[in-house]
């Protein structure tokens, strides 16, 4: 199973690729609705562990991916977190479209 991250129309879309051409849209999150976004590191872990989260979406190619990011957002009445890896270009676009959501001190690449 693989995940595809697509940015378009102001949305962050995550699609699951199951193989043999079968795909399923998992998430479609308006980028401006993301309340916190950044590289998932020790500081992010401490921040996220204090939140009351109802849903976790783990959408990474592998646990050994070099750069894992996270996004906190609301889905209806639920507060959710998305863990994902994405190309640097996608992260730069997310940063430009919702710079207020990035954790201070992160994404200084």
HELIX and SHEET records of a PDB file:
HELIX    1   1 UNK A   31  UNK A   33  5                                   3    
HELIX    2   2 UNK A   42  UNK A   49  1                                   8    
HELIX    3   3 UNK A   88  UNK A   97  1                                  10    
HELIX    4   4 UNK A   99  UNK A  101  5                                   3    
SHEET    1   A 3 UNK A   2  UNK A   8  0                                        
SHEET    2   A 3 UNK A  11  UNK A  19 -1                                        
SHEET    3   A 3 UNK A  22  UNK A  30 -1                                        
SHEET    1   B 4 UNK A  36  UNK A  39  0                                        
SHEET    2   B 4 UNK A  69  UNK A  75 -1                                        
SHEET    3   B 4 UNK A  78  UNK A  84 -1                                        
SHEET    4   B 4 UNK A  55  UNK A  59  1                                        
END                                                                             
